Amino acid sequence: MTKKAKATARPASPEERDPQPVNHAAVEPMTTNQGVPMADNQSSLKAGVRGPSLLEDFILREKLTHFDHERIPERVVHARGSAAHGYFECTADLSGLSRAKVFTKGKRTPVFARFSTVAGERGSADCARDARGFAVKFYTEEGNWDLVGNNIPVFFIQDAMKFPDLVHAVKPEPHNGIPQAASAHDTFWDFVSLMPESTHMLMWAMSDRAIPRSLRMMQGFGVHTFRLVDAEGKARLVKFHWTPKAGVHSLVWDEAVKLNGADPDFHRRDLWEAIEAGAYPEWELGLQVFSEEEAAGWSFDVLDATKLVPEELCPVLTVGRMVLDRNPDNFFAETEQVAFCTAHVVPGIDFTNDPLLAGRHHSYHDTQLSRLGGPNFTELPINAPLARVANNQRDGMHRQAVHRGKVAYEPNSLGGGCPFHAGMKGYVSWPAEVEQAPKLRGKPEKFAEHYLQACLFWDSLSAVERVHLEGAFRFELSKVTVPAVRERMIASLRNVDEGLAARLATALGVELPAALPRALDKLPKPEVQCSSALSQTAYPGDGSIATRRVALLVAEGVSAKALRPLAEALAAQGAVPVHVGPLLGAVRADRGELPVDATYENSPSVLFDAVVLPADEASLAALDAHADAVGDFVREQYRHGKAIGVAGGALQVLERWGIALDRKGKTDGRLAGVVDCAADASTFFAAIARHRHPERERLPDW
Ligand code: HDD
């Protein structure tokens, strides 16, 4: 296939696409898959209108047969995903680090990014507590590069040998198929409590990172240590980081649980709507670059995927940005059929001996063979490189390319020796020294230390983040039915934080067990005790409130005086004002009408980042007619720490909805994020941008 033909085989960019796509179905007749125009697609062929259907009906049989085979096996993990097209722009001159053309300053490379939960099935709910996949396919001019990462910088296990066990443990239990998309069950905690190496990742998985507010508001990490190789063949080690421009923000657990019912597609819809609205999600790509010699001196092994490199030890250099600016045209063809693999690299990017990574190189390709039905999945438009493909691989299931000529071998003279080797211009593996050592099944010494970075993470979190993390452990372990498993996990957590372990023991009704013995008698001294970059408070975002959903509560007879200008001001900031009322349509207001875009019934409070309440007497009386719905809405927004705008009046209006603000003449932090938004819209916007006001969560009687 020529380069041009190849390029057009992929979904077209917006510029390439017809600005007003023709609905071909409207102007051309419907056909069978053989191209035969169909007279009737509604009724099967029968012997008389009340007679038997005829086997001869090739139109019915073709339609049903195709339908019967519409489903392909879902991914064994990361089945539930959402994706978008976009580009990566390199903003730094990296020629001194890597010969990869994708790292040429100013170059834009098309990308397709897919975000996923790990454990849930394809139709599971988005807001499960789980790590999120963060996989990016770069269609570079030198071939495809896949960076297949997660939103957490470390992993549960050190060696690919254990991956099937980990996945069997976290997936629904095999005898009854319960629970869906949840790690809160016996087999998961049985496995991880027997695997101290998973403790660091467990801390992340129980933290707010595992319930992101949006796929657009989470970091991404390549996890493993990779290698960058420059044109002279000099190599450096590297870790990849994605940091969202919108900041790193999370849900609270109560919200996540309710969102899974209110909108199981919450994250998918959020990504789709942001892109449709032109608020393109953006991340910075950062690199931590270090040498083998530096790494050799560190207390942990950089080949161990359960460890991160603290930024205090090696800073993150920003080298580019990724912008997602186009939704897929077809979910199945693109999001479902995209096939990532860690082994898809380009010249200038190479591997290390991380034993988890080595297994991944095999596993991803292998899984696509059964998932996508054979070795030619690389020809599917979403997987096909923009770069030319030329080799002697032929045939196989679902081959699309029509190879011409009689030469499909090398060396050849009949084809002029083509295609020929690219030599040093092609992919040349970095000539890593292989140590002279006996074959064995074992681990490097530093892999045996399992707790120090779990402590580092805990010690680096803010107080509220720790409260959430502890709550997650408490919830998950409370769902474990075998007391010995709970105890073993608490025994392991004693090696992270004594207070955490003791409080969990009390909450779970078990005696505090002895700490789990450590594999190492003598602990190495960690270089870093606290790393501010590990707390998500380090990533507040750019202060924009674009795409934030703000509910304006209305009812028949409310005053539009404060609400109307506020809705306009919110929209001008790129936020999404939604008038929520009793019935769709409109409500009568003091000046004309106000629209009702959503109802108290179809859009509960968890779907919104902030709420606006009118505070004048007429409006309060109008809302009183729906006191149950409005009260639930406001109390939940308050309890979840979200911004609350009281339009045009006393903040004490919240007390009307059952929120006690004043205790013995003091409001403490009770008014954090509660703003008179009519008097001071900009303070209200800043409160929304802050995303959450956790001061309120810590108040004793909530
Ligand atoms: Fe994996 C899918 C991320 C370890 C085997 N993995 C998959 C996806 C992501 C990750 C983001 C979904 C890609 C997509 O959107 O299609 N996996 C990770 C990370 C890991 C990791 C960050 C640790 C650093 N994975 C890992 C190991 C193995 C696998 C150790 C096996 C040895 N992963 C798979 C898989 C999947 C997969 C079974 C399922 C679907 C697929 O590959 O295409 O092969």
Residues whose N, C-alpha, C, O or C-beta is under 5 A from the ligand:
A	BS01	HDD	R75 V76 V77 H78 R114 S116 G133 F134 A135 V148 G149 N150 F155 A160 F163 V223 V338 F340 L356 G359 R360 S363 Y364 T367
